[in-house]
Amino acid sequence: IAMMVTDISFDPHAGEVATGRLFSGTLRRGGEVYISGTAGKSNRLQQVGIFMGPERIEVENLCAGNIAAVTGLRDAIVGSTVTSLMDMTPFESLQHYSEPVMTVAVEAKNMKDLPKLVTVLRQVGKEDPTVRVTINEETGEHLISGMGELHLEIITGRIKRDKGVEIITSPPIVVYRETPTQKAGPVEGKSPNRHNRFYIELEPMPEELVQMIKDGEITMNMSELERREALLKGGLEKDEAKNLKAIEATNMFFDMTKGIQYLNETMELVLEGWREALAGGPLAEEQVQNLKIRLVDVKLHEDAIHRGPAQVIPAVRSAVKAGILLAGDSLLEPMQKIQITVPMDQMGAATGQIQGRRGQVFDMQSMGDSITVSGKAPVAELFGFAGDLRSATEGRAMWSTEFAGFEVVPQGLLPEVVKAIRKRKGLKEQIPRPDDYLA
């Protein structure tokens, strides 16, 4: 059996329905299958069916070539490969070229709806792969990240209308990223007990490698040989290419050490410290991207008790955060391409709406008595754009937006933007210095 899941929806009676093309084999009710990336956990097919228009028709079995709609695949997400073989090579993962650029916090209007809200948010995260849902059990914070103001309005509207949960939403906030701009290191990270030391070097990731990760050409699921060849193709030296330990988003971790005693059994803790640092950079606690780290030396205590998680994780996390500051930490903001089609006499109003929002116009094409203006602007400046554009063009504009990547926040605006983010997150106004992490 080989099936690619391309959609997940929720049926109020049957639960989660996974839809996708069945490329080979036959699906049978009660059959046991495996989902790629779940470490060999099996799922049992409960219902097998096909869609006839909007209706799902149940069948006993379904052969290759059909678009299957099945229930029971509790571990599947959009892009999963469903197979009867535990070790089958999965299909290439689906690439989504839009990243979440805006976030809202949601809470249940009535406290009794809280458990239902958590369930609904998990459903929403599975149904729409372009949505990112964060549920923090400790703080009770529930966040939905989407592709823009309108996208989030639609998602929150669906939660209220289709899922029947009354919610209160916060004003939307923009998602930023942090990234290094130069090389730094070696940086020394010490464990709280001072018995373990980690030395790292940091630098920005080459653009070619970043693109290869985004395109799925370099993953940790590849065989070591394939991965090494891809890294060499991306411009890495041979000794680096064979020592890649982990990839997280568009960040890489290389272990360049030789013959360090006890490091193998400690490596998972080292990577955990690295991941924690990537989750919130030193500038504004925003996600870090495009960072290449080389572990160049390690000194570990011979007694396992003195090199446990409470020692290793903070040491590596502090070294990475200090290193990012030393490597010229910069803030990236999301951009959107904007296309506006208006009558010729409204061209000035359309270009004014883009340029008045720190945007730039890079193309204008006329067709008959209308003109299409193309440009881009920061997402942070696009709040209320739809209403303002309608007013400026007397409602005669047609427009669309598309994710256009992240760009560095202009130097003149950086202190103000960082200050606003830190204040919103309840952090100290003063940006930490490298020494604050290395003390």
C-alpha positions as CSV (number, residue, x, y, z in Angstrom):
1,I,0.0,0.0,0.0
2,A,1.2,3.5,-0.9
3,M,-1.1,6.5,-0.3
4,M,-0.3,10.2,-0.1
5,V,-2.5,12.2,2.3
6,T,-3.3,15.6,0.7
7,D,-6.2,16.8,3.0
8,I,-7.6,16.2,6.5
9,S,-11.1,17.2,7.5
10,F,-13.3,16.5,10.5
11,D,-16.6,14.7,10.4
12,P,-18.8,15.3,13.5
13,H,-19.7,11.6,13.5
14,A,-16.7,9.7,12.1
15,G,-13.9,12.0,13.4
16,E,-10.8,12.7,11.4
17,V,-11.0,11.9,7.6
18,A,-7.7,11.6,5.7
19,T,-8.1,12.1,1.9
20,G,-5.4,11.3,-0.7
21,R,-4.6,9.3,-3.8
22,L,-3.9,5.6,-3.4
23,F,-1.0,4.8,-5.7
24,S,-0.7,1.1,-5.1
25,G,-2.2,-1.8,-3.1
26,T,-5.7,-2.1,-1.7
27,L,-7.2,-0.4,1.4
28,R,-9.5,-2.6,3.5
29,R,-11.5,-1.8,6.5
30,G,-9.7,-3.0,9.7
31,G,-6.3,-3.1,7.8
32,E,-3.1,-2.1,9.6
33,V,-0.9,0.6,8.1
34,Y,2.1,2.8,9.0
35,I,2.5,6.5,8.7
36,S,5.8,8.0,7.6
37,G,7.7,9.7,10.4
38,T,6.0,8.1,13.3
39,A,8.7,5.6,14.3
40,G,6.9,2.5,13.2
41,K,3.6,3.2,15.1
42,S,0.7,1.3,13.4
43,N,-2.8,2.8,12.7
44,R,-5.9,0.7,12.0
45,L,-8.2,1.7,9.2
46,Q,-11.7,2.1,10.6
47,Q,-13.7,3.3,7.6
48,V,-12.7,3.2,3.9
49,G,-14.6,5.4,1.5
50,I,-14.6,7.7,-1.5
51,F,-16.1,11.1,-2.0
52,M,-19.1,11.4,-4.5
53,G,-19.5,15.2,-4.7
54,P,-19.8,16.4,-1.1
55,E,-20.8,13.0,0.3
56,R,-18.4,10.3,1.6
57,I,-19.5,6.8,0.5
58,E,-18.2,3.9,2.6
59,V,-16.9,0.8,0.8
60,E,-15.4,-2.5,2.0
61,N,-12.1,-2.1,0.1
62,L,-10.6,0.3,-2.4
63,C,-8.0,-0.4,-5.1
64,A,-5.1,1.7,-6.5
65,G,-5.9,4.8,-8.6
66,N,-8.7,6.0,-6.4
67,I,-8.9,9.1,-4.2
68,A,-9.5,7.4,-0.8
69,A,-11.2,9.0,2.2
70,V,-10.3,7.0,5.3
71,T,-10.7,7.3,9.1
72,G,-8.5,5.8,11.8
73,L,-5.2,7.5,10.7
74,R,-4.8,9.4,14.0
75,D,-1.1,10.1,13.3
76,A,-1.4,11.4,9.8
77,I,-0.9,15.0,8.7
78,V,-1.1,16.6,5.3
79,G,1.8,15.3,3.3
80,S,2.1,12.0,5.2
81,T,2.8,8.7,3.3
82,V,0.5,5.8,4.4
83,T,2.0,2.4,3.7
84,S,1.8,-1.3,4.6
85,L,5.6,-1.4,4.9
86,M,7.3,-0.1,8.0
87,D,10.5,1.0,6.2
88,M,9.1,2.3,2.9
89,T,10.7,5.5,1.5
90,P,8.0,8.1,1.9
91,F,6.8,10.4,-1.0
92,E,8.5,13.8,-1.2
93,S,6.9,16.1,1.4
94,L,4.5,18.8,0.2
95,Q,6.1,22.2,0.0
96,H,4.1,25.2,1.3
97,Y,5.7,28.4,0.0
98,S,3.7,30.6,2.4
99,E,4.9,30.9,6.0
100,P,2.8,32.2,8.9
101,V,3.5,35.9,9.2
102,M,0.9,37.0,11.7
103,T,-0.4,35.7,15.0
104,V,-3.5,36.1,17.2
105,A,-4.0,34.8,20.7
106,V,-7.4,33.2,21.3
107,E,-9.3,32.3,24.5
108,A,-12.6,30.7,25.2
109,K,-15.4,33.2,26.1
110,N,-16.8,30.7,28.5
111,M,-14.3,28.7,30.7
112,K,-16.4,25.5,30.3
113,D,-15.5,25.6,26.5
114,L,-11.7,25.5,27.2
115,P,-11.2,21.7,26.6
116,K,-13.3,22.0,23.4
117,L,-11.2,25.0,22.3
118,V,-8.0,23.0,22.7
119,T,-9.4,20.1,20.6
120,V,-10.7,22.5,17.9
121,L,-7.3,24.3,17.7
122,R,-5.6,20.9,17.1
123,Q,-8.1,20.1,14.4
124,V,-7.6,23.5,12.7
125,G,-3.8,22.9,12.8
126,K,-4.3,19.6,11.0
127,E,-6.9,20.8,8.5
128,D,-4.8,23.7,7.2
129,P,-1.1,23.2,6.8
130,T,-0.5,26.9,6.4
131,V,-1.7,27.5,9.9
132,R,0.6,27.1,12.9
133,V,-1.2,26.4,16.3
134,T,0.7,26.8,19.6
135,I,-0.9,25.5,22.7
136,N,1.0,26.2,25.9
137,E,-0.4,23.9,28.6
138,E,1.7,25.7,31.4
139,T,0.7,29.3,30.7
140,G,-2.7,28.5,29.1
141,E,-1.8,30.6,26.0
142,H,-3.3,29.6,22.7
143,L,-1.8,31.1,19.5
144,I,-2.9,30.8,15.9
145,S,-0.4,32.0,13.2
146,G,-1.5,32.5,9.6
147,M,-0.6,34.2,6.3
148,G,-2.2,37.5,7.1
149,E,-5.1,39.5,8.6
150,L,-7.7,38.1,6.3
151,H,-6.5,34.5,6.7
152,L,-6.7,34.8,10.5
153,E,-10.2,36.3,10.3
154,I,-11.4,33.4,8.2
155,I,-9.9,30.8,10.6
156,T,-11.3,32.5,13.8
157,G,-14.6,32.9,12.0
158,R,-14.7,29.2,11.2
159,I,-13.9,28.3,14.9
160,K,-17.0,30.3,16.0
161,R,-19.3,29.3,13.1
162,D,-18.4,25.7,12.2
163,K,-17.0,24.4,15.4
164,G,-19.4,26.2,17.7
165,V,-16.9,27.7,20.2
166,E,-17.3,31.3,21.2
167,I,-13.8,32.9,21.4
168,I,-12.1,36.2,22.2
169,T,-9.2,37.1,20.0
170,S,-6.3,39.6,20.6
171,P,-5.3,42.2,18.0
172,P,-3.0,40.4,15.4
173,I,0.8,40.7,15.9
174,V,3.5,40.3,13.3
175,V,5.9,37.3,13.3
176,Y,9.6,38.4,13.2
177,R,12.8,36.3,12.9
178,E,16.3,36.8,14.1
179,T,19.4,36.0,12.1
180,P,23.2,36.5,12.4
181,T,25.0,38.8,9.9
182,Q,28.6,37.8,10.5
183,K,31.0,35.1,11.9
184,A,31.7,34.8,15.6
185,G,33.5,32.4,17.9
186,P,34.8,30.3,19.4
187,V,32.3,31.1,22.1
188,E,32.6,29.2,25.4
189,G,29.5,28.0,27.2
190,K,30.0,26.8,30.8
191,S,27.6,24.6,32.7
192,P,26.1,25.9,36.0
193,N,28.5,23.6,38.0
194,R,31.5,24.8,35.9
195,H,32.5,21.2,35.2
196,N,31.5,21.2,31.5
197,R,32.5,23.5,28.7
198,F,31.3,23.8,25.1
199,Y,33.0,25.8,22.4
200,I,31.1,26.9,19.3
201,E,31.6,28.9,16.1
202,L,28.7,30.7,14.4
203,E,28.1,32.2,11.0
204,P,25.2,32.9,8.6
205,M,24.1,30.0,6.5
206,P,24.9,30.3,2.8
207,E,21.9,31.3,0.8
208,E,22.2,28.3,-1.5
209,L,22.0,25.9,1.4
210,V,19.0,27.7,2.9
211,Q,17.2,27.4,-0.4
212,M,18.1,23.7,-0.7
213,I,16.6,23.0,2.8
214,K,13.4,24.9,1.9
215,D,13.1,22.9,-1.4
216,G,13.5,19.6,0.6
217,E,16.8,18.8,-1.2
218,I,18.6,18.4,2.2
219,T,16.9,16.6,5.1
220,M,17.9,14.4,8.0
221,N,15.6,11.6,6.5
222,M,18.1,11.1,3.5
223,S,20.8,8.5,3.7
224,E,24.1,9.8,5.0
225,L,25.7,9.4,1.5
226,E,22.9,11.3,-0.3
227,R,23.0,14.1,2.3
228,R,26.7,14.5,2.1
229,E,26.6,14.8,-1.7
230,A,23.8,17.4,-1.4
231,L,25.8,19.4,1.1
232,L,28.9,19.3,-1.1
233,K,26.8,20.5,-4.0
234,G,25.6,23.3,-1.7
235,G,29.2,24.5,-1.3
236,L,30.3,23.0,2.0
237,E,33.7,21.6,2.7
238,K,34.1,17.8,2.8
239,D,34.9,17.7,6.6
240,E,31.7,19.7,7.4
241,A,29.5,17.7,5.0
242,K,30.3,14.5,6.8
243,N,29.7,16.0,10.3
244,L,26.2,17.4,10.1
245,K,24.3,16.4,13.2
246,A,20.9,18.2,12.9
247,I,18.8,20.5,10.8
248,E,16.1,22.7,12.5
249,A,14.1,24.9,10.1
250,T,16.9,26.6,8.1
251,N,19.6,26.2,10.8
252,M,22.3,23.5,10.9
253,F,24.5,22.0,13.6
254,F,27.9,20.5,12.9
255,D,30.0,18.4,15.3
256,M,33.6,19.1,14.3
257,T,35.1,17.6,17.4
258,K,37.4,14.5,17.4
259,G,37.5,11.7,20.0
260,I,35.8,13.6,22.9
261,Q,35.0,11.1,25.6
262,Y,31.3,10.8,26.7
263,L,30.2,13.2,23.9
264,N,28.1,10.6,22.0
265,E,25.9,10.0,25.0
266,T,25.6,13.7,25.7
267,M,24.9,14.8,22.1
268,E,21.1,14.7,22.4
269,L,21.3,17.2,25.3
270,V,23.6,19.4,23.3
271,L,21.1,19.5,20.5
272,E,18.3,20.2,22.9
273,G,20.1,23.3,24.2
274,W,20.7,24.4,20.6
275,R,17.0,24.0,19.8
276,E,15.9,26.0,22.9
277,A,18.2,28.9,21.8
278,L,16.8,28.8,18.3
279,A,13.2,29.0,19.6
280,G,13.8,32.4,21.0
281,G,16.8,34.5,20.0
282,P,18.5,37.1,22.3
283,L,17.3,40.2,20.6
284,A,13.5,39.8,21.0
285,E,12.8,36.1,21.8
286,E,11.8,35.5,18.1
287,Q,12.7,32.3,16.2
288,V,16.3,32.2,14.8
289,Q,16.8,31.3,11.2
290,N,19.7,30.8,8.7
291,L,22.3,30.0,11.5
292,K,25.2,27.6,11.0
293,I,26.9,26.3,14.2
294,R,30.0,24.3,14.5
295,L,30.8,22.6,17.8
296,V,34.6,22.7,17.8
297,D,35.6,21.5,21.3
298,V,34.0,20.1,24.4
299,K,35.2,19.4,28.0
300,L,33.0,17.0,29.9
301,H,33.0,15.8,33.5
302,E,33.8,12.1,33.8
303,D,30.9,11.5,36.2
304,A,27.5,11.3,34.4
305,I,25.8,12.9,37.4
306,H,27.7,16.1,36.7
307,R,26.9,16.3,33.0
308,G,23.1,15.7,33.1
309,P,20.4,17.8,31.4
310,A,20.4,20.6,34.1
311,Q,24.1,21.2,33.2
312,V,24.5,20.6,29.5
313,I,21.3,22.3,28.1
314,P,21.8,25.7,29.8
315,A,25.5,25.7,28.9
316,V,24.8,25.2,25.2
317,R,21.8,27.5,25.1
318,S,23.7,30.3,26.7
319,A,26.7,29.8,24.3
320,V,24.4,29.9,21.3
321,K,22.5,33.1,22.5
322,A,25.8,34.9,23.3
323,G,27.2,33.8,20.0
324,I,24.2,35.1,18.0
325,L,24.7,38.5,19.7
326,L,28.4,38.4,18.8
327,A,27.5,37.4,15.3
328,G,25.6,40.7,14.7
329,D,22.1,39.5,15.5
330,S,19.6,41.3,13.3
331,L,15.8,41.3,13.1
332,L,13.9,40.1,9.9
333,E,10.4,41.2,9.1
334,P,7.9,39.4,6.8
335,M,7.2,41.0,3.4
336,Q,4.2,40.6,1.1
337,K,4.0,41.1,-2.7
338,I,1.0,43.2,-3.5
339,Q,-0.8,43.3,-6.9
340,I,-3.5,46.0,-7.4
341,T,-5.6,46.3,-10.6
342,V,-7.4,49.7,-10.9
343,P,-8.8,52.0,-13.6
344,M,-6.1,54.3,-15.1
345,D,-7.3,57.4,-13.3
346,Q,-6.8,55.6,-9.9
347,M,-3.2,54.6,-10.5
348,G,-1.8,57.3,-8.2
349,A,-4.1,56.2,-5.4
350,A,-2.9,52.6,-5.8
351,T,0.8,53.4,-5.9
352,G,0.4,55.8,-2.9
353,Q,-1.1,53.0,-0.8
354,I,2.0,50.9,-1.4
355,Q,4.6,53.6,-1.0
356,G,3.0,55.1,2.0
357,R,3.5,51.8,3.9
358,R,7.3,51.5,3.6
359,G,6.7,49.7,0.3
360,Q,8.2,49.9,-3.1
361,V,6.5,49.6,-6.6
362,F,8.5,47.6,-9.0
363,D,6.2,47.1,-12.0
364,M,3.2,48.6,-13.7
365,Q,1.4,47.0,-16.7
366,S,-1.6,48.5,-18.5
367,M,-4.3,46.5,-20.1
368,G,-7.1,48.4,-21.9
369,D,-8.4,51.1,-19.6
370,S,-7.0,49.5,-16.4
371,I,-3.5,49.2,-14.9
372,T,-1.9,46.5,-12.6
373,V,0.5,47.9,-10.0
374,S,3.0,45.4,-8.5
375,G,5.0,46.0,-5.4
376,K,5.9,44.8,-2.0
377,A,5.6,46.1,1.6
378,P,6.3,44.9,5.1
379,V,3.4,42.9,6.7
380,A,3.7,45.2,9.8
381,E,2.5,48.2,7.7
382,L,-0.4,46.4,6.1
383,F,-2.9,46.5,8.9
384,G,-6.1,48.0,7.6
385,F,-4.8,48.0,4.1
386,A,-8.0,46.6,2.5
387,G,-10.2,49.4,4.0
388,D,-7.7,52.1,3.1
389,L,-7.3,50.9,-0.5
390,R,-11.1,50.7,-0.9
391,S,-11.5,54.3,0.3
392,A,-8.6,55.6,-1.8
393,T,-9.8,54.0,-5.0
394,E,-13.6,54.5,-4.4
395,G,-14.0,50.7,-4.2
396,R,-12.7,50.1,-7.7
397,A,-9.6,48.2,-6.9
398,M,-9.0,44.4,-7.2
399,W,-5.9,43.3,-5.2
400,S,-4.1,40.2,-4.0
401,T,-1.1,39.6,-1.7
402,E,1.5,36.8,-1.6
403,F,4.3,35.9,0.9
404,A,7.6,37.4,-0.3
405,G,10.0,36.1,2.3
406,F,11.8,37.9,5.2
407,E,13.9,41.1,4.9
408,V,16.1,42.9,7.4
409,V,14.4,45.6,9.4
410,P,15.9,49.0,8.5
411,Q,18.6,50.0,11.0
412,G,16.8,53.3,11.8
413,L,13.6,51.4,12.9
414,L,15.3,48.4,14.6
415,P,15.6,49.9,18.2
416,E,11.9,50.9,18.2
417,V,10.7,47.6,16.8
418,V,12.8,45.5,19.2
419,K,11.6,47.7,22.2
420,A,8.0,47.2,21.2
421,I,8.3,43.4,20.9
422,R,10.2,43.1,24.2
423,K,7.6,45.2,26.0
424,R,4.7,43.1,24.5
425,K,6.4,39.9,25.7
426,G,7.1,41.3,29.2
427,L,10.9,41.2,28.7
428,K,13.3,43.7,30.2
429,E,13.6,46.8,27.9
430,Q,17.4,46.5,27.9
431,I,18.7,44.1,25.2
432,P,21.0,41.5,26.8
433,R,24.8,41.6,26.2
434,P,26.9,38.5,25.4
435,D,28.4,38.7,28.9
436,D,24.9,38.3,30.4
437,Y,24.8,34.8,29.0
438,L,28.4,33.9,29.6
439,A,28.7,35.0,33.3
